[in-house]
C-alpha cells in the first residue's frame, strides 16, 4: 500500500472539519503512549454503532477513523464522537487509507461477512490489532489463513462472540467437565429468529454515496440491487452465510465450547430449505445441521428456523445441553424424567481474565497476552468453520421429498427427533410436506488436522473462493 501524505488524508475526509490527530504538541496527545489506543471502526450500519459505543466508553481509547463505503452512515456517528472526544474522527471509504496510518493501533470490523477475513489480514500485516465481528470468515480456508497471519505478525485478534465473556457459560463449561450430570450427550444450538420474505429487487444503480466497488470488495463482480445494501446481503452466498452464520454463530460457538477439546468434527451433515415464501434469498430459512465428533464425544446439533415458531424448552435463540442426568436450558436444570426445575450442581470455575468482550480485548492489546483473550481468533475460526461446513453440505445436496428422506433414516434417533419437530413446525406454518422438497446435504467426512473434506474435490472447492483483484485473500500466510 502506498504511503499517503497528510494532504491526501485531509482531502479524503467526507465530513467537513474532520482531521487526523497528528500527535503534535498542539494536539496535547503523545502518539504511541501506552495509555492511549487509537481505533478505526469499519462498517457503521447496525453492529458498528455498538462498536462506537463500546470504544467511546473505554478509558484511554480514541476513535480516530470511521470507515465505510457508504458515506451516508458517517453523520449518525460523528456528532456523538466529537461531542465526547472533543474532535471528530477522519471519515474514509477505503480501509486501506486508515491502515496506512502508522499511528492507528486497532481496526474494529463490523462489515458484511465477505470482508471480515481480508480486512483482518490486511490489518495484521499493517501491524494493527483487530476486533472482528462474527463470523470470523466467509469460508473455512480464509479463516485459517487469518489465524496464521495473526500468529505470524503477533497481533491480538478478538472474535465478536461476546458470550465467551459470560461467567454463567464458563460455569456451565466447568459443569460439563465435572461429570456431575453424567456425560453430555448432545450440545444443541438454536437460531429460531423470524426472517420474513425479502421479495425481489431488480438491478439498479447504487446510490451516489455508495462506492459499490469497495462494498463488493473480494466478492464477484455483479450488479447492485436494493437487497444488498445494507442488511439482506446475509441471505446471498456471495456475501453472507445464512442465519447459521449470522445470529447462529453465537449459539454455534457456545455449543462447541461446551464440548471439551472440540475443534472441527469428523463428519458433517445438513438439510433444509427456503420455505413459506418465494423471494430473492439464496440461503435456507429452515436448516438442521449435525456435527459428529466421534463415538465418545457429544453430538452437536444446530437448528435454524426463520418462520414463526414455538420455543424449545423455553429457548428460541439459545442453547440446550442434554446430559445423562437431565437437560440445561436457559441456565435452568431439569433432571431426567422430571419437568421440575432443580438447582444446578456446584462446581469450581477456573479463573479467567475479567471484563466484557471489548474490555478484555483492550486489556490484551495492552498486555500482549493472547492467552487471556476470551474469544481468540482460533476459537472464532473453529466456530465459524462449523457454520461454513454445514453450508457446504447443504449447497451440494439433492432435492428430495420429505417422505423419501424419512424412509432413508434408520437408527439416527437424534436426527429423527429433530426432523419430526421441524416437520411439525412447517405444518404449523401451513406448509404441505408433500408439496415441498428438502435440500438433503452431502454427508461430509472431515479431516480436522488438515481442515479439508476427505475424498470430495467438489466440496473442497467450497472451502475457499475466487477473489476479485485487488481484494485477494492470499492462499497462504504472507
Phi and psi in degrees as a GROMACS rama.xvg file:
@    title "Ramachandran Plot"
@    xaxis  label "Phi"
@    yaxis  label "Psi"
@TYPE xy
-69.5093  145.915  UNK-2
-71.1262  138.973  UNK-3
-104.429  140.325  UNK-4
-75.9767  162.827  UNK-5
-57.2925  -39.7679  UNK-6
-63.0864  -40.0992  UNK-7
-66.0908  -38.2183  UNK-8
-62.4747  -48.1589  UNK-9
-62.2601  -36.9532  UNK-10
-68.87  -23.3607  UNK-11
-84.4336  -6.59757  UNK-12
-62.9586  140.048  UNK-13
-108.717  1.76394  UNK-14
-120.605  125.186  UNK-15
-56.9436  130.365  UNK-16
87.7276  -5.5887  UNK-17
-68.896  145.626  UNK-18
-151.377  160.618  UNK-19
-90.9801  134.48  UNK-20
-69.6587  125.801  UNK-21
-99.3215  -16.4469  UNK-22
80.0296  16.836  UNK-23
-81.3383  172.43  UNK-24
-60.8843  -33.0591  UNK-25
-67.9409  -25.5741  UNK-26
-80.9761  -20.9173  UNK-27
76.7063  9.13097  UNK-28
-116.143  147.673  UNK-29
-114.149  109.482  UNK-30
-63.848  140.267  UNK-31
85.5223  -0.975407  UNK-32
-64.2263  140.813  UNK-33
-65.549  -23.1524  UNK-34
-94.0091  5.2029  UNK-35
-131.856  125.533  UNK-36
-117.108  133.097  UNK-37
-104.606  128.064  UNK-38
-120.053  138.423  UNK-39
-110.954  135.291  UNK-40
-112.951  120.567  UNK-41
-107.752  122.604  UNK-42
94.0976  105.342  UNK-43
-116.564  -0.300597  UNK-44
-92.1264  129.34  UNK-45
79.5362  -118.37  UNK-46
-59.9239  -26.0411  UNK-47
-57.9906  -32.8095  UNK-48
-62.4895  -34.9135  UNK-49
-67.7361  -34.7049  UNK-50
-63.7223  -43.811  UNK-51
-57.916  -47.4759  UNK-52
-61.7029  -42.5344  UNK-53
-64.5339  -44.807  UNK-54
-74.652  -32.0322  UNK-55
-62.9413  -32.0312  UNK-56
-85.2748  0.0872756  UNK-57
-99.1451  122.139  UNK-58
-61.3351  143.457  UNK-59
73.4185  21.1371  UNK-60
-125.338  138.904  UNK-61
-130.501  130.357  UNK-62
-86.2128  110.197  UNK-63
-105.383  -15.2198  UNK-64
-138.549  139.905  UNK-65
-116.224  135.452  UNK-66
-132.698  122.425  UNK-67
-165.979  138.65  UNK-68
-65.7371  -16.6836  UNK-69
-104.254  106.989  UNK-70
-69.7262  -13.5355  UNK-71
-66.5097  -22.7329  UNK-72
-86.9735  -8.87692  UNK-73
-69.1957  -42.0955  UNK-74
-58.4738  -35.2259  UNK-75
-70.5545  -15.6221  UNK-76
-108.794  -31.6924  UNK-77
-60.9951  -42.4198  UNK-78
-60.1104  -47.0195  UNK-79
-72.3692  -30.8993  UNK-80
-66.9121  -46.2225  UNK-81
-62.5184  -39.432  UNK-82
-60.9082  -40.7943  UNK-83
-83.8779  -37.6772  UNK-84
-91.5068  -18.8309  UNK-85
88.2248  0.759005  UNK-86
-159.67  149.793  UNK-87
-83.2837  157.349  UNK-88
-77.437  162.416  UNK-89
-78.723  134.547  UNK-90
-110.098  123.66  UNK-91
-134.617  153.427  UNK-92
-87.7242  -29.7085  UNK-93
-106.207  119.955  UNK-94
-60.0125  -26.7372  UNK-95
-63.9177  -28.4894  UNK-96
-67.1764  -39.4567  UNK-97
-69.9329  -42.3115  UNK-98
-65.7113  -22.3071  UNK-99
-77.2904  -8.6537  UNK-100
-83.5868  113.546  UNK-101
-66.4808  -16.5303  UNK-102
-88.6656  -4.85663  UNK-103
-79.3211  130.569  UNK-104
-98.3271  -36.3307  UNK-105
-134.807  138.893  UNK-106
-112.987  125.001  UNK-107
-111.067  123.73  UNK-108
-116.041  121.897  UNK-109
-134.632  40.2255  UNK-110
-84.2744  176.94  UNK-111
-57.5275  155.308  UNK-112
-54.8618  -37.4581  UNK-113
-67.3912  -12.1614  UNK-114
-96.6787  -14.9425  UNK-115
-57.1904  -53.1679  UNK-116
-68.5006  -47.0084  UNK-117
-62.3334  -44.7443  UNK-118
-63.2735  -38.713  UNK-119
-67.1757  -41.1634  UNK-120
-62.7322  -47.5354  UNK-121
-56.4846  -42.2348  UNK-122
-64.9874  -44.2013  UNK-123
-60.0796  -43.9251  UNK-124
-63.4797  -28.5418  UNK-125
-87.8988  4.43539  UNK-126
83.2383  20.6735  UNK-127
-101.85  150.381  UNK-128
-85.6492  161.014  UNK-129
-136.613  132.617  UNK-130
-110.963  119.946  UNK-131
-125.547  131.918  UNK-132
-65.7498  162.754  UNK-133
-76.7159  152.937  UNK-134
-74.2968  154.785  UNK-135
-56.4595  -32.1062  UNK-136
-142.181  169.39  UNK-137
-98.147  -17.388  UNK-138
-151.148  170.844  UNK-139
-66.4042  -47.7614  UNK-140
-68.552  -38.5146  UNK-141
-67.1525  -26.7897  UNK-142
-65.1387  -44.1645  UNK-143
-63.8184  -40.3806  UNK-144
-63.3484  -37.6998  UNK-145
-64.0507  -45.1401  UNK-146
-55.46  -49.7462  UNK-147
-67.4367  -32.9754  UNK-148
-67.843  -42.9489  UNK-149
-59.7181  -40.2911  UNK-150
-68.9586  -42.9788  UNK-151
-60.3998  -43.3687  UNK-152
-92.6113  5.38832  UNK-153
53.8935  49.4725  UNK-154
-101.714  152.333  UNK-155
-88.6943  118.026  UNK-156
-128.063  113.776  UNK-157
-104.165  136.464  UNK-158
-95.683  142.39  UNK-159
-79.1697  37.2484  UNK-160
-94.5793  85.1859  UNK-161
-69.8786  -15.1348  UNK-162
-65.0376  -16.3781  UNK-163
-64.5631  -17.4173  UNK-164
-89.9232  -0.741005  UNK-165
-78.6255  125.356  UNK-166
-68.776  -30.4759  UNK-167
-64.5644  -42.0228  UNK-168
-73.8488  -32.5513  UNK-169
-62.7867  -36.3518  UNK-170
-66.3933  -41.6338  UNK-171
-65.7146  -36.8898  UNK-172
-61.8662  -42.8402  UNK-173
-63.7663  -34.8777  UNK-174
-65.8039  -40.8879  UNK-175
-57.8623  -47.4554  UNK-176
-69.1696  -24.9268  UNK-177
-70.9793  -26.4389  UNK-178
75.199  9.40351  UNK-179
-69.1776  -18.241  UNK-180
-109.012  17.1173  UNK-181
79.9404  -166.992  UNK-182
-70.5673  144.663  UNK-183
-79.2098  122.462  UNK-184
-94.6663  -45.1175  UNK-185
-138.124  130.691  UNK-186
-106.482  112.699  UNK-187
-113.449  132.077  UNK-188
-111.83  142.176  UNK-189
-125.308  134.381  UNK-190
-128.385  78.1509  UNK-191
-95.1243  92.1059  UNK-192
-137.039  123.233  UNK-193
-61.1563  125.785  UNK-194
-131.775  93.925  UNK-195
-68.4674  170.346  UNK-196
-58.7152  142.392  UNK-197
-99.0875  -0.227692  UNK-198
67.2636  -157.928  UNK-199
-127.279  134.651  UNK-200
-122.969  127.67  UNK-201
-77.1896  154.504  UNK-202
-54.6344  140.96  UNK-203
-153.916  158.243  UNK-204
-62.2643  141.27  UNK-205
-65.7598  149.202  UNK-206
-53.9307  147.896  UNK-207
-59.0495  -27.1363  UNK-208
-83.3649  -3.51721  UNK-209
-106.835  123.357  UNK-210
-84.5711  92.9752  UNK-211
-69.8867  -26.1139  UNK-212
-62.7201  -43.4867  UNK-213
-68.0627  -38.2699  UNK-214
-61.2117  -43.7739  UNK-215
-63.5444  -42.9507  UNK-216
50.099  -120.252  UNK-217
-76.047  -5.56344  UNK-218
-78.6387  161.415  UNK-219
-62.1661  149.047  UNK-220
-60.6074  133.692  UNK-221
-166.314  163.114  UNK-222
-70.7062  151.521  UNK-223
-73.1334  143.582  UNK-224
-146.673  161.827  UNK-225
-71.8678  -5.37038  UNK-226
-88.772  7.24448  UNK-227
-102.605  -54.7893  UNK-228
-99.0223  107.422  UNK-229
-124.007  -15.4112  UNK-230
-118.855  -37.4629  UNK-231
-73.4733  0.0843012  UNK-232
-56.5079  -23.0704  UNK-233
-54.374  -27.3044  UNK-234
-101.912  18.3102  UNK-235
-123.26  132.585  UNK-236
-62.2262  -29.6903  UNK-237
-66.9283  -20.7882  UNK-238
-125.602  -38.6743  UNK-239
-117.214  -172.195  UNK-240
-135.167  24.9799  UNK-241
68.9058  -177.587  UNK-242
-75.1394  -19.5683  UNK-243
-64.2797  -29.9983  UNK-244
-105.305  13.0568  UNK-245
-112.445  -99.9219  UNK-246
-60.9297  -38.3536  UNK-247
-62.9485  -26.8196  UNK-248
-63.5174  -26.7369  UNK-249
-62.241  -49.4051  UNK-250
-73.3327  -30.0039  UNK-251
-63.2236  -43.0811  UNK-252
-62.2691  -42.6193  UNK-253
-65.5743  -42.2157  UNK-254
-60.352  -41.4219  UNK-255
-71.8132  -38.6643  UNK-256
-58.5423  -34.1048  UNK-257
-74.9837  -7.36488  UNK-258
-103.742  102.439  UNK-259
-55.4985  130.129  UNK-260
78.665  2.3115  UNK-261
-72.1761  127.773  UNK-262
-115.876  -101.872  UNK-263
-98.9783  150.001  UNK-264
-79.5855  176.858  UNK-265
-94.3742  -14.9255  UNK-266
-155.317  149.607  UNK-267
-138.886  141.209  UNK-268
-145.426  141.072  UNK-269
-143.648  149.535  UNK-270
-146.242  163.143  UNK-271
160.541  -148.785  UNK-272
170.715  176.521  UNK-273
-109.797  97.7564  UNK-274
-112.748  158.786  UNK-275
93.0276  -16.128  UNK-276
-164.851  165.455  UNK-277
-116.505  124.58  UNK-278
-149.577  -170.218  UNK-279
-81.0898  -13.9066  UNK-280
-64.6018  149.753  UNK-281
-108.949  -27.654  UNK-282
-84.74  156.554  UNK-283
-69.6729  143.948  UNK-284
-99.8706  -1.76749  UNK-285
-139.948  123.032  UNK-286
-154.613  141.117  UNK-287
-121.982  135.805  UNK-288
-133.396  135.763  UNK-289
-118.389  134.413  UNK-290
-123.449  117.137  UNK-291
-98.8954  117.503  UNK-292
-100.089  10.4779  UNK-293
109.731  164.559  UNK-294
-64.5157  -24.0891  UNK-295
-101.225  7.30607  UNK-296
-116.306  155.376  UNK-297
-61.9334  154.759  UNK-298
-86.4274  137.979  UNK-299
-103.604  124.128  UNK-300
-120.734  134.794  UNK-301
-125.779  138.95  UNK-302
-127.217  132.845  UNK-303
-117.878  131.694  UNK-304
-137.386  122.241  UNK-305
-105.272  -4.94764  UNK-306
-95.3115  162.099  UNK-307
-53.373  134.744  UNK-308
-152.618  156.21  UNK-309
-84.2168  152  UNK-310
-71.95  165.427  UNK-311
-111.591  118.49  UNK-312
50.9196  38.8498  UNK-313
80.8332  1.75699  UNK-314
-109.943  131.553  UNK-315
-111.646  -57.2689  UNK-316
-111.565  97.7215  UNK-317
-175.816  -162.652  UNK-318
-137.084  149.034  UNK-319
-131.881  131.728  UNK-320
-109.902  121.58  UNK-321
-103.23  108.442  UNK-322
-103.199  165.662  UNK-323
-58.9095  -33.3681  UNK-324
-93.7488  6.76138  UNK-325
139.712  -167.09  UNK-326
-124.076  152.62  UNK-327
-118.499  124.632  UNK-328
-139.316  125.92  UNK-329
61.0209  34.8318  UNK-330
65.132  17.8598  UNK-331
-111.577  137.092  UNK-332
-105.554  130.216  UNK-333
-122.195  109.524  UNK-334
-59.3145  152.628  UNK-335
-54.8106  132.614  UNK-336
80.1532  8.09292  UNK-337
-132.626  145.439  UNK-338
-100.014  3.74927  UNK-339
-94.0403  133.239  UNK-340
-68.8587  141.95  UNK-341
-129.791  158.379  UNK-342
-64.6028  145.753  UNK-343
-72.66  141.526  UNK-344
-60.9817  146.857  UNK-345
-75.1541  139.99  UNK-346
-141.754  156.105  UNK-347
-87.5289  127.016  UNK-348
-101.089  124.234  UNK-349
-57.7033  142.327  UNK-350
-65.4956  148.874  UNK-351
-146.194  163.883  UNK-352
-60.0348  136.976  UNK-353
-78.71  172.961  UNK-354
104.109  159.145  UNK-355
-76.5902  -177.173  UNK-356
-62.7485  -36.1072  UNK-357
-77.4258  -43.3001  UNK-358
-63.1992  -40.4072  UNK-359
-62.0256  -42.7912  UNK-360
-59.9225  -48.7159  UNK-361
-65.3921  -37.1059  UNK-362
-62.6853  -38.9176  UNK-363
-73.8461  -32.4354  UNK-364
-59.378  -39.6852  UNK-365
-76.7197  -38.345  UNK-366
-85.1352  -22.9218  UNK-367
65.8412  23.534  UNK-368
-96.7688  92.4924  UNK-369
-57.746  -35.4871  UNK-370
-65.3041  -15.3756  UNK-371
-89.4779  -7.13786  UNK-372
-64.2238  136.285  UNK-373
-73.3507  -34.9971  UNK-374
-134.655  66.5824  UNK-375
-57.8991  155.465  UNK-376
-51.6282  -35.6744  UNK-377
-67.3758  -40.4514  UNK-378
-64.6272  -40.7842  UNK-379
-62.146  -37.7929  UNK-380
-62.1239  -49.1602  UNK-381
-63.2719  -45.5794  UNK-382
-67.9201  -38.515  UNK-383
-66.8103  -38.4461  UNK-384
-61.735  -34.2328  UNK-385
-60.1802  -42.9845  UNK-386
-62.0445  -43.7396  UNK-387
-65.1484  -41.357  UNK-388
-65.4766  -39.054  UNK-389
-59.8521  -41.4725  UNK-390
-70.6669  -32.8396  UNK-391
-61.5069  -47.6753  UNK-392
-55.9116  -49.3647  UNK-393
-60.791  -47.091  UNK-394
-66.6735  -26.0163  UNK-395
-94.9969  11.3076  UNK-396
-79.2436  176.18  UNK-397
-116.581  149.506  UNK-398
-83.5207  120.721  UNK-399
-133.339  143.281  UNK-400
-67.094  149.148  UNK-401
-54.0372  -39.1382  UNK-402
-64.9403  -43.4646  UNK-403
-60.0015  -42.3242  UNK-404
-67.7568  -43.1486  UNK-405
-59.1385  -36.0263  UNK-406
-68.735  -19.5431  UNK-407
-81.2618  -18.9596  UNK-408
-80.2986  141.145  UNK-409
-123.925  -85.9611  UNK-410
-108.387  19.2803  UNK-411
-85.7657  78.6821  UNK-412
-66.5901  -38.8275  UNK-413
-63.0392  -42.3989  UNK-414
-68.8394  -39.9206  UNK-415
-59.7511  -44.6253  UNK-416
-65.5267  -43.4843  UNK-417
-67.0621  -41.2117  UNK-418
-64.2119  -42.7724  UNK-419
-60.008  -41.6647  UNK-420
-67.7124  -38.0806  UNK-421
-62.5596  -42.1727  UNK-422
-66.8044  -37.168  UNK-423
-65.4094  -38.7722  UNK-424
-60.6973  -44.0446  UNK-425
-63.5693  -41.9856  UNK-426
-60.9327  -38.0871  UNK-427
-66.6012  -18.687  UNK-428
-99.3523  22.2367  UNK-429
61.8866  31.2679  UNK-430
-96.8121  122.966  UNK-431
-86.2368  116.334  UNK-432
-60.7206  -33.9381  UNK-433
-69.8163  -11.8799  UNK-434
-96.0701  -5.09727  UNK-435
-119.239  170.557  UNK-436
-128.987  137.492  UNK-437
-84.106  143.311  UNK-438
-85.556  104.431  UNK-439
-93.9517  110.567  UNK-440
-69.3552  163.548  UNK-441
-75.4167  137.579  UNK-442
-79.3459  118.113  UNK-443
-104.665  131.89  UNK-444
-97.2623  125.21  UNK-445
-108.44  139.186  UNK-446
-100.561  101.592  UNK-447
-63.131  -27.3867  UNK-448
-71.39  -41.3918  UNK-449
-95.7466  -8.19726  UNK-450
55.7585  44.3478  UNK-451
-128.171  168.99  UNK-452
-102.286  126.024  UNK-453
-75.0512  125.519  UNK-454
65.6645  28.6971  UNK-455
-144.101  88.4788  UNK-456
-63.4867  -37.3522  UNK-457
-63.8924  -42.9196  UNK-458
-66.9271  -39.5563  UNK-459
-62.7981  -29.2927  UNK-460
-62.7898  -28.4303  UNK-461
-83.798  1.30274  UNK-462
-82.365  -9.63339  UNK-463
-140.954  -173.822  UNK-464
-150.184  166.648  UNK-465
-84.0159  128.863  UNK-466
-103.659  150.762  UNK-467
-93.1829  111.564  UNK-468
-57.374  143.367  UNK-469
-91.8658  16.2678  UNK-470
-93.51  68.7744  UNK-471
-114.837  121.609  UNK-472
-75.2494  123.795  UNK-473
-64.734  150.513  UNK-474
-78.7338  -1.97264  UNK-475
-156.206  167.708  UNK-476
-65.925  135.995  UNK-477
